[in-house]
Amino acid sequence: LKQNAPRLAAAPRFTPRAHRPGHAPAGRPSNLRAMVAQAASGGGDGGTRSTTPLPAVWVILGPPGSGKGTYAAHLASRFGLLHISTGDLARKAVQDPQHADLKKPMEAGELLPDSAIVALLQERLAAP
């Protein structure tokens, strides 16, 4: 290590406005962990049931390898939700001759067209 090397200041971490202190809607927690904990406890008013219903659909986004599937599996088991992964749907679809056109872009590591992902989701949501 060089003794005289300049020290780099850590870049400030971006925090969306809704997650900054003082920017959460009144009576609502300001971050996802607090929201999940509040929902699991039945609300934030001493354990009584919250009158705010949980969303019917939760979408978890993030880069590859960020833990989306792991986190979704925990949430699905905790709250009795259905876990649908578009990546899993696409990997299963390429094995079906009906979706043979998806195999080439997937093997090349390309993103699938939105129309293909929407069609796969519609198929899955229509299934029992």
Backbone bond lengths (Angstrom), bond angles and torsions (degrees), N, CA, C in turn:
res aa  C-N    CA-C-N  psi(-1)  N-CA   C-N-CA  omega(-1)  CA-C   N-CA-C  phi
1 L - - - 1.445 - - 1.514 109.96 -
2 K 1.272 114.48 137.45 1.461 118.51 177.23 1.520 109.57 -82.13
3 Q 1.301 115.08 131.65 1.458 120.05 -178.88 1.526 112.11 -66.49
4 N 1.339 116.92 -34.30 1.456 120.44 -173.76 1.530 112.90 -99.67
5 A 1.329 118.07 11.49 1.469 119.99 -178.95 1.525 109.48 -67.39
6 P 1.325 115.78 137.52 1.478 117.37 179.51 1.523 110.68 -68.01
7 R 1.287 115.83 144.71 1.458 120.60 177.96 1.530 108.75 -89.41
8 L 1.317 114.62 134.15 1.458 119.38 178.42 1.516 109.28 -87.78
9 A 1.286 114.80 132.25 1.461 119.03 177.03 1.523 108.44 -75.35
10 A 1.301 116.55 142.31 1.458 120.33 178.03 1.522 109.01 -67.02
11 A 1.321 114.81 136.55 1.465 119.38 178.57 1.520 108.93 -66.66
12 P 1.318 116.83 140.95 1.465 117.98 178.36 1.526 109.89 -65.14
13 R 1.294 116.23 142.08 1.459 121.32 -178.86 1.521 109.25 -83.61
14 F 1.329 115.48 130.11 1.460 119.85 179.42 1.520 109.33 -75.04
15 T 1.297 115.75 130.57 1.459 121.22 176.64 1.519 107.12 -126.63
16 P 1.354 117.30 119.52 1.464 118.47 178.34 1.524 111.34 -55.59
17 R 1.310 116.58 148.77 1.459 121.82 -176.48 1.525 112.12 -55.06
18 A 1.329 117.17 -39.54 1.469 119.71 -178.20 1.518 112.25 -65.28
19 H 1.329 117.63 -18.86 1.458 120.89 -178.19 1.521 112.95 -101.96
20 R 1.316 117.01 0.55 1.452 119.75 177.86 1.523 109.03 -82.27
21 P 1.327 116.27 147.69 1.468 118.53 178.40 1.522 110.41 -54.75
22 G 1.315 115.51 135.24 1.454 120.11 178.71 1.511 114.23 87.68
23 H 1.352 118.29 -3.72 1.457 120.12 -178.08 1.521 112.83 -111.30
24 A 1.304 118.45 2.46 1.459 120.33 177.72 1.521 108.91 -79.89
25 P 1.337 116.96 146.07 1.464 118.61 176.64 1.524 110.26 -58.25
26 A 1.309 116.79 149.48 1.464 121.71 -177.51 1.523 110.83 -56.41
27 G 1.329 115.99 131.57 1.456 121.28 177.99 1.516 114.41 78.17
28 R 1.315 118.40 4.16 1.457 121.49 -179.16 1.522 108.44 -115.88
29 P 1.326 117.81 142.96 1.457 120.21 177.70 1.531 110.64 -66.88
30 S 1.322 117.05 155.35 1.456 120.40 -174.08 1.524 113.59 -94.45
31 N 1.318 119.60 1.64 1.457 118.96 177.06 1.524 110.61 -146.37
32 L 1.330 115.87 164.84 1.456 121.48 -174.26 1.525 112.03 -63.32
33 R 1.324 117.93 -42.79 1.464 119.61 -179.61 1.522 111.37 -60.05
34 A 1.325 115.76 -41.89 1.458 119.14 179.02 1.521 110.91 -67.15
35 M 1.346 116.95 -36.24 1.462 120.13 178.39 1.526 110.94 -64.42
36 V 1.340 116.30 -43.50 1.462 120.13 179.59 1.522 110.04 -65.19
37 A 1.341 116.92 -43.19 1.463 120.35 179.15 1.526 110.72 -63.22
38 Q 1.338 117.15 -40.84 1.459 120.99 179.14 1.518 110.43 -64.75
39 A 1.337 117.34 -43.02 1.463 120.73 179.92 1.525 110.53 -65.60
40 A 1.329 117.02 -39.74 1.467 121.04 -178.99 1.526 111.64 -66.57
41 S 1.335 115.96 -32.21 1.465 119.11 -179.21 1.520 112.31 -85.41
42 G 1.318 116.37 -3.75 1.461 119.37 -179.83 1.506 113.46 90.66
43 G 1.313 116.85 11.85 1.459 120.21 178.00 1.510 110.91 125.04
44 G 1.308 115.62 173.50 1.449 119.80 -176.04 1.507 114.25 -100.35
45 D 1.322 118.32 14.47 1.464 120.13 -174.96 1.522 111.60 -112.98
46 G 1.316 116.72 55.55 1.453 120.47 176.05 1.515 114.40 81.81
47 G 1.328 117.47 18.79 1.459 119.91 175.60 1.515 114.15 94.48
48 T 1.331 118.21 -1.89 1.462 118.63 176.11 1.515 109.19 -77.90
49 R 1.310 117.13 160.38 1.459 122.27 -177.46 1.519 110.94 -61.27
50 S 1.318 115.99 135.12 1.453 121.00 175.59 1.521 109.12 -76.47
51 T 1.319 116.97 144.78 1.459 120.27 177.16 1.519 111.09 -85.59
52 T 1.322 117.55 -8.79 1.450 121.58 178.42 1.519 108.96 -86.73
53 P 1.343 118.86 115.58 1.465 119.92 -179.77 1.522 111.31 -71.64
54 L 1.324 115.84 150.45 1.453 120.03 174.93 1.515 108.94 -71.03
55 P 1.326 118.49 151.30 1.463 119.82 179.28 1.522 110.98 -64.16
56 A 1.326 115.36 147.59 1.457 120.84 -179.57 1.520 110.90 -70.95
57 V 1.323 117.05 -29.38 1.460 121.62 -178.68 1.523 108.54 -130.19
58 W 1.325 115.65 128.06 1.459 120.79 173.77 1.515 106.66 -111.21
59 V 1.320 117.52 133.21 1.456 122.17 178.90 1.518 107.38 -117.17
60 I 1.319 115.66 127.19 1.458 120.89 179.19 1.523 107.28 -113.42
61 L 1.311 116.20 120.72 1.466 122.22 -177.74 1.525 109.92 -116.59
62 G 1.317 115.56 152.15 1.454 120.30 176.38 1.503 110.62 169.92
63 P 1.317 116.84 167.56 1.467 120.77 179.73 1.526 111.48 -70.66
64 P 1.323 116.95 164.50 1.468 119.87 178.40 1.527 111.25 -56.38
65 G 1.321 115.53 137.25 1.466 120.72 176.52 1.511 114.76 78.40
66 S 1.329 118.31 12.01 1.468 120.00 -176.70 1.520 113.28 -87.87
67 G 1.337 117.87 -4.75 1.451 120.75 177.17 1.514 114.49 100.02
68 K 1.330 117.40 14.88 1.467 120.65 -179.20 1.525 111.25 -58.61
69 G 1.322 116.81 -47.38 1.467 121.09 -178.05 1.512 112.18 -65.33
70 T 1.313 116.89 -41.32 1.465 121.33 178.64 1.521 110.77 -63.34
71 Y 1.332 115.96 -46.84 1.459 120.92 -179.51 1.528 110.18 -65.23
72 A 1.335 116.49 -41.94 1.468 120.28 179.80 1.523 110.88 -63.57
73 A 1.323 117.46 -39.69 1.464 120.62 179.06 1.529 110.92 -62.98
74 H 1.330 117.01 -40.26 1.471 120.55 177.67 1.533 110.91 -64.97
75 L 1.328 116.62 -45.26 1.459 120.47 179.79 1.529 110.79 -64.48
76 A 1.338 116.57 -40.78 1.465 120.63 -178.97 1.525 110.87 -62.35
77 S 1.333 116.26 -44.01 1.462 118.30 -179.23 1.528 111.36 -71.89
78 R 1.307 117.36 -36.15 1.469 121.08 -177.31 1.525 112.47 -69.58
79 F 1.345 116.38 -39.79 1.448 120.42 -174.40 1.529 113.27 -109.49
80 G 1.328 117.30 6.24 1.459 120.54 178.33 1.517 113.12 67.10
81 L 1.327 116.34 38.01 1.460 121.71 -178.16 1.524 110.61 -96.41
82 L 1.312 116.40 162.97 1.455 122.97 174.02 1.517 107.67 -91.09
83 H 1.322 117.53 127.72 1.461 122.66 179.96 1.515 108.71 -99.77
84 I 1.323 117.13 114.04 1.460 122.47 177.49 1.522 107.90 -117.83
85 S 1.330 116.40 121.93 1.455 122.21 178.79 1.525 108.79 -108.73
86 T 1.324 116.99 124.62 1.462 119.39 179.65 1.527 110.88 -65.08
87 G 1.322 117.77 -32.04 1.464 120.35 176.58 1.515 111.63 -64.60
88 D 1.348 116.37 -43.95 1.465 120.43 177.20 1.521 110.95 -63.62
89 L 1.342 116.15 -40.81 1.465 119.53 178.21 1.525 110.88 -61.37
90 A 1.334 117.27 -43.05 1.461 121.14 -178.78 1.526 111.07 -67.25
91 R 1.343 117.78 -42.65 1.468 120.14 179.65 1.531 111.32 -63.66
92 K 1.322 116.64 -36.05 1.462 120.25 177.78 1.530 110.68 -72.69
93 A 1.329 116.58 -37.71 1.460 121.07 -177.20 1.521 112.84 -64.86
94 V 1.332 117.92 -36.12 1.474 119.04 -177.58 1.523 111.61 -67.38
95 Q 1.314 118.80 -16.04 1.458 121.71 176.69 1.529 111.17 -80.26
96 D 1.331 117.19 -14.68 1.460 123.09 -179.69 1.538 108.72 -93.85
97 P 1.352 118.31 128.17 1.470 119.79 179.88 1.530 113.43 -59.00
98 Q 1.326 117.82 -23.30 1.464 121.65 178.34 1.535 111.05 -61.77
99 H 1.329 117.09 -29.12 1.474 121.88 -177.60 1.531 111.46 -113.09
100 A 1.328 116.55 34.44 1.472 120.55 -177.84 1.530 112.23 -61.49
101 D 1.331 117.18 -28.03 1.463 120.49 -179.17 1.523 113.32 -66.90
102 L 1.330 117.86 -14.78 1.470 121.19 179.69 1.525 112.66 -85.34
103 K 1.325 116.49 -16.14 1.463 120.13 -173.92 1.526 112.36 -65.86
104 K 1.327 117.29 -44.54 1.464 120.62 -176.82 1.535 112.89 -60.48
105 P 1.342 118.90 -51.26 1.470 117.39 178.99 1.530 113.20 -64.77
106 M 1.331 116.98 -33.83 1.469 118.71 179.28 1.519 111.41 -66.70
107 E 1.336 116.75 -42.51 1.469 119.83 179.25 1.516 111.63 -66.26
108 A 1.345 116.91 -28.19 1.465 121.26 178.44 1.530 111.28 -82.25
109 G 1.345 117.40 -4.52 1.462 120.59 179.68 1.511 113.33 78.23
110 E 1.327 116.76 18.31 1.459 120.86 -179.63 1.531 110.08 -88.94
111 L 1.322 114.52 160.56 1.459 119.60 174.58 1.518 108.76 -75.02
112 L 1.316 116.08 143.85 1.458 120.39 176.28 1.523 108.91 -79.54
113 P 1.332 116.48 151.44 1.468 118.50 178.55 1.530 111.15 -61.78
114 D 1.325 115.91 148.21 1.460 120.87 178.54 1.518 111.06 -55.58
115 S 1.339 116.59 -39.53 1.465 119.94 -178.26 1.525 111.30 -61.02
116 A 1.337 117.18 -35.92 1.464 120.77 178.81 1.524 110.73 -69.26
117 I 1.327 116.97 -42.78 1.467 120.80 179.78 1.530 110.18 -65.40
118 V 1.330 117.08 -42.03 1.468 120.49 178.71 1.527 109.97 -62.66
119 A 1.343 117.19 -41.80 1.467 120.39 179.23 1.530 110.95 -63.04
120 L 1.342 117.08 -41.86 1.466 120.71 178.29 1.528 111.00 -63.81
121 L 1.328 116.64 -41.64 1.467 120.54 178.38 1.530 111.03 -64.56
122 Q 1.328 116.22 -41.83 1.463 119.45 179.41 1.529 110.56 -62.93
123 E 1.330 116.73 -41.51 1.475 120.74 177.14 1.519 110.22 -59.89
124 R 1.323 115.86 -46.53 1.468 120.22 -176.67 1.526 111.76 -66.66
125 L 1.318 116.80 -41.08 1.467 120.24 -178.66 1.524 111.66 -71.17
126 A 1.333 116.97 -24.83 1.466 120.36 176.75 1.519 112.13 -78.99
127 A 1.343 116.63 -20.26 1.476 120.94 -179.96 1.528 109.20 -75.15
128 P 1.362 116.26 154.63 1.478 118.83 178.88 1.510 113.07 -69.51
